[in-house]
Amino acid sequence: MSETIFTNGVQAEGPMALSIATPFFCNDPSVLLDILSNQMAGEAVELIMVDDGSGDPALTAKLEATLNGLPVPASLITLHTNQGRSAARNRLIAQAQAPVILFLDSDMAPDAGSFIADWLKIARDPATEIAYGGFSTLQVPDCAALALAKMVAAKSDCASAAERQNKGALAIATSNLLVRKSILDDTPFDAGFSGWGWEDVDWALRADAKGHVVRHVDIPATHLGLDDAATLLDKFAKAGPNFRRMMERHPSMARLPGTKLAQMLSHVPARSWIKAGLKAMVLSEALPLSLRAQGARLWRALWAADALN
């Protein structure tokens, strides 16, 4: 894997408790870095970033300058070609020096000023194996372009720790996920996944099958990188093949409501016609947002149904 590594030269004063690991591709994580810089000072943490082949020298230079101003050890690994979401995370695992890794997506924004301190408490608990902090839309601006994605996320992703605990590993996402490094070394992400979606749930289910305890906590961060309606539908469509891969690997997927809907729709004829009508409905800002959100979920299930066939 051809790459370039930049480090800011800061030396840790003692053992590091936590590696904050952030992958990104063609987006600027400066907002996240601004937030983290105010919370990391004096803490036993390091920051590791992987640019998964963005090919943007100006962005690289900007981030290197930012990392030089951080009060903790920080590094930027620039991959010269895009390797995919799983491979980028595996590269972060290999680079991490702390015994516990916090995966934090580059378009996330911690919701509380105690975000890092709260995660450090979890990381220093020897009983912690895997912990997921949750997802919110608290800091997403109210605007027409993001309204659909915000509503869909609120319905499917923004759940309390108690609600998520009932679903266990099925409720995990790598956007805000803490894992002991020894577990990740033994159970890396599957680079066989391509495109968008499901590689994080696949990892969680494989780790869960090995007996690792999944703990859900309320240390949320806002997903600032929500998509407009057209991009959201495109991602849902492209996730179909990965959904099929998940179904073949993990029988527990069958109990998810979305899976049940996809299995039912796989027997429905003329799905392409239904999708065409749904797309027009979802993209129409003249229609009620709740109706468009229902249409988006049905659109996703139809593409999953195609993959099952």
C-alpha positions, -999 to 999 in steps of 0.1 A, spaced: 0 0 0 17 32 -12 14 59 15 30 90 31 31 95 68 32 129 86 37 132 124 36 164 144 66 154 166 48 158 199 60 131 224 36 116 249 46 123 286 34 89 297 15 58 285 -14 66 261 -48 54 271 -66 61 239 -60 64 202 -85 85 183 -87 71 148 -103 90 120 -105 80 83 -117 103 56 -120 106 18 -125 138 -1 -138 158 28 -122 183 52 -123 171 89 -113 206 102 -145 211 122 -138 179 141 -102 188 147 -112 222 161 -135 205 186 -110 178 196 -81 203 200 -100 219 229 -106 186 246 -74 167 242 -50 190 260 -34 173 289 -51 140 281 -33 106 275 -45 104 239 -31 104 204 -48 113 171 -44 92 140 -59 102 106 -60 83 73 -67 100 40 -80 72 19 -68 85 -15 -84 119 -17 -55 132 -39 -58 167 -26 -24 183 -18 -40 215 -5 -61 196 20 -31 176 31 -11 207 37 -39 223 56 -43 193 79 -6 189 85 -5 226 96 -34 219 120 -19 187 134 13 207 141 -7 229 165 -22 200 185 -11 194 220 -10 156 216 9 132 193 -9 133 160 -2 117 126 -17 118 91 -14 88 68 -20 97 32 -29 67 10 -20 74 -26 -50 54 -39 -84 47 -25 -84 15 -5 -120 15 8 -135 20 42 -125 -13 58 -89 -11 46 -85 24 59 -97 14 93 -74 -15 93 -45 9 86 -55 30 116 -55 -1 138 -20 -10 127 -8 26 135 -24 30 169 -2 30 199 -28 29 227 -45 -2 241 -79 12 232 -90 28 199 -119 53 194 -131 53 158 -146 87 151 -157 96 116 -143 129 101 -178 144 97 -188 139 133 -190 166 159 -190 157 196 -221 170 213 -205 176 248 -174 194 260 -166 163 281 -167 140 251 -130 129 252 -130 128 291 -161 106 291 -145 82 266 -113 80 286 -133 69 316 -148 41 295 -114 32 280 -97 29 314 -123 5 326 -106 -29 323 -140 -45 317 -145 -25 285 -142 -45 253 -165 -27 228 -185 5 234 -207 25 211 -214 61 220 -244 69 197 -253 92 169 -273 124 169 -285 152 146 -284 178 174 -260 201 155 -273 196 120 -288 228 107 -324 230 97 -325 234 59 -345 219 31 -315 201 15 -308 180 47 -343 177 61 -349 142 46 -316 127 57 -321 143 92 -355 127 96 -344 93 83 -314 94 107 -336 104 136 -358 74 130 -331 48 123 -299 59 140 -306 83 169 -314 59 198 -305 60 234 -280 36 250 -309 16 265 -326 13 232 -294 3 214 -285 -22 241 -316 -43 233 -302 -47 197 -267 -54 208 -241 -56 180 -267 -49 154 -269 -13 167 -232 -5 163 -216 19 138 -180 28 134 -188 66 134 -183 67 172 -170 34 184 -145 24 210 -127 -10 208 -98 -26 226 -70 -29 202 -63 -66 209 -98 -74 197 -92 -54 165 -59 -71 159 -77 -105 161 -108 -94 143 -100 -67 116 -125 -52 92 -133 -72 61 -118 -54 31 -139 -76 9 -168 -51 13 -169 -25 -14 -190 6 -20 -212 19 8 -226 3 39 -227 -27 63 -190 -33 68 -192 -19 103 -222 -41 113 -204 -71 98 -174 -64 120 -196 -60 151 -214 -93 145 -181 -112 140 -167 -97 172 -199 -105 191 -198 -141 178 -164 -144 195 -180 -135 228 -168 -99 231 -191 -78 252 -208 -49 235 -217 -20 257 -239 9 246 -233 43 263 -246 78 258 -216 98 245 -231 110 213 -217 130 184 -236 147 156 -232 135 120 -226 167 102 -221 150 68 -257 142 61 -265 139 24 -291 157 2 -320 135 -9 -305 124 -42 -272 114 -27 -290 95 1 -310 75 -24 -279 67 -45 -261 54 -14 -291 33 -4 -291 18 -39 -254 10 -39 -257 -8 -5 -276 -37 -20 -247 -61 -27 -233 -55 8 -267 -63 22 -267 -96 4 -232 -104 17 -245 -97 53 -275 -120 49 -253 -148 37 -229 -144 66 -252 -135 95 -285 -153 100 -293 -128 129 -299 -102 102 -332 -118 95 -348 -104 126 -343 -68 115 -375 -50 103 -357 -38 72 -346 -73 64 -381 -86 68 -394 -59 45 -368 -66 18 -376 -104 19 -412 -96 14 -405 -72 -14 -383 -97 -32 -415 -115 -43 -431 -83 -56 -431 -79 -94 -423 -47 -113 -399 -34 -86 -382 -11 -111 -414 7 -118 -421 11 -81 -386 25 -76 -391 50 -103 -422 63 -87 -407 63 -53 -377 83 -64 -398 110 -78 -418 111 -46 -388 112 -23 -371 140 -43 -403 162 -43 -399 189 -16 -435 197 -21 -446 165 -4 -447 161 34 -414 152 49 -427 122 68 -441 107 35 -408 112 17 -389 96 46 -412 65 44 -405 64 7 -368 65 12 -369 36 36 -391 16 11 -366 26 -17 -337 11 4 -357 -21 10 -364 -25 -27 -328 -23 -36 -320 -48 -9 -348 -71 -23 -331 -69 -57 -298 -80 -41 -315 -110 -25 -327 -121 -59 
